[in-house]
Amino acid sequence: MTTAAVRPAPLAGGDFRPVAPFHMVWLATDGCNARCLHCSSNSARRSPDELTTAEARDLMVQFARVGVVDLAVSGGEPLLRRDLFDIVGYARDQGMSVGIGSNGGRLSARQAGQLAASGVNRFQVSLDGTREAHDRLRRWPGLFDRVRRTIDTVAGLGVRVHVCCTITALNAADLEEFVAFVATLPVRRLNFSRYVPTGRGTGLLDLDDTAWREVMRRCVALRDAYAGRLEITTHLAQQILLDPCVAGMPGFIGCQAARGQGCVTATGDVLPCVLLPVPMGNVRQRPFAQIWWESPVAARLRDRAALSGACGTCAVRDRCGGCRAVAYARTGDYLATDPRCWLPAGD
């Protein structure tokens, strides 16, 4: 199927605009027991200035009041935070769906019990390709096998397990083999996340810009091939140009940075996206709602007319917007053309 065959038309009357940040990521800690080559948070040691338990609980209340319905708790490695399940339980009490994202390297028996009792809606582990690629990317020999055991343990608790795979130059060639393996595990969903060279990540892990189009096609094909056996999702802005299912969704607006999603770091900075390190404010200085609705950064990201270059003049600007994190990582301008898009070349 050609790109032209599924290219969506602009929405009549303007694009859909979320009325709240429905999904938020909270980076619970900067501490991590891995030193992954691609870490967007550049996690290593825990910051002495991380939000306290009381501050984190108050943040959960602020999230709920502004309309957040789904919270992803990540890091660093959130299992290193001793009050993690206290805060997860508190977020659940505010009515939010909560997921925990972990590298899966160390889940103690005590934590497994806390996880089962916490009411968490999902436990997501990172698995970045086959054994060699994963352990190399994570710089932790034997981590692949540890993750497999963690998946079995968590699934045995009755908790829904998701796998997140960041596509890089180390694993892109093996996606089909990798998906076939994941489909044998007690995993409900596999999410493909596109690599963004930010934080500790460098251009050495990136694919050539022109290669991403074919990677997206393969992700769509894998989703269709495994329908009914394994849920496969992606975080790819230009998917609307390749995927008839997404093109047919009237409410799909591509990049969600500072629109339907955002991120709060371990020290309270509010970011438009977990992969877009442009602080909009800090929750220790201003309420989250005030930051979210009044930030000039957020206002520019929500105004697709503010985009420059090819993204600014694109016919599907309001339904895609390009990836603002990629644009920022590659150019230093979060409103610039997404360099991975093939449309500027006229294809």
Secondary structure as GFF3:
##gff-version 3
##sequence-region A 1 347
A	DSSP	alpha_helix	3	6	.	.	.	ID=ss1
A	DSSP	beta_strand	23	27	.	.	.	ID=ss2
A	DSSP	alpha_helix	53	66	.	.	.	ID=ss3
A	DSSP	beta_strand	70	74	.	.	.	ID=ss4
A	DSSP	three_ten_helix	78	80	.	.	.	ID=ss5
A	DSSP	alpha_helix	84	93	.	.	.	ID=ss6
A	DSSP	beta_strand	97	102	.	.	.	ID=ss7
A	DSSP	alpha_helix	109	117	.	.	.	ID=ss8
A	DSSP	beta_strand	122	126	.	.	.	ID=ss9
A	DSSP	alpha_helix	131	138	.	.	.	ID=ss10
A	DSSP	alpha_helix	143	156	.	.	.	ID=ss11
A	DSSP	beta_strand	161	167	.	.	.	ID=ss12
A	DSSP	three_ten_helix	172	174	.	.	.	ID=ss13
A	DSSP	alpha_helix	175	182	.	.	.	ID=ss14
A	DSSP	beta_strand	189	194	.	.	.	ID=ss15
A	DSSP	three_ten_helix	203	205	.	.	.	ID=ss16
A	DSSP	alpha_helix	211	225	.	.	.	ID=ss17
A	DSSP	beta_strand	231	235	.	.	.	ID=ss18
A	DSSP	three_ten_helix	237	241	.	.	.	ID=ss19
A	DSSP	alpha_helix	244	247	.	.	.	ID=ss20
A	DSSP	beta_strand	261	264	.	.	.	ID=ss21
A	DSSP	beta_strand	269	271	.	.	.	ID=ss22
A	DSSP	beta_strand	281	282	.	.	.	ID=ss23
A	DSSP	alpha_helix	288	294	.	.	.	ID=ss24
A	DSSP	alpha_helix	296	302	.	.	.	ID=ss25
A	DSSP	three_ten_helix	304	306	.	.	.	ID=ss26
A	DSSP	alpha_helix	309	313	.	.	.	ID=ss27
A	DSSP	three_ten_helix	317	319	.	.	.	ID=ss28
A	DSSP	alpha_helix	324	331	.	.	.	ID=ss29
A	DSSP	three_ten_helix	343	345	.	.	.	ID=ss30
###
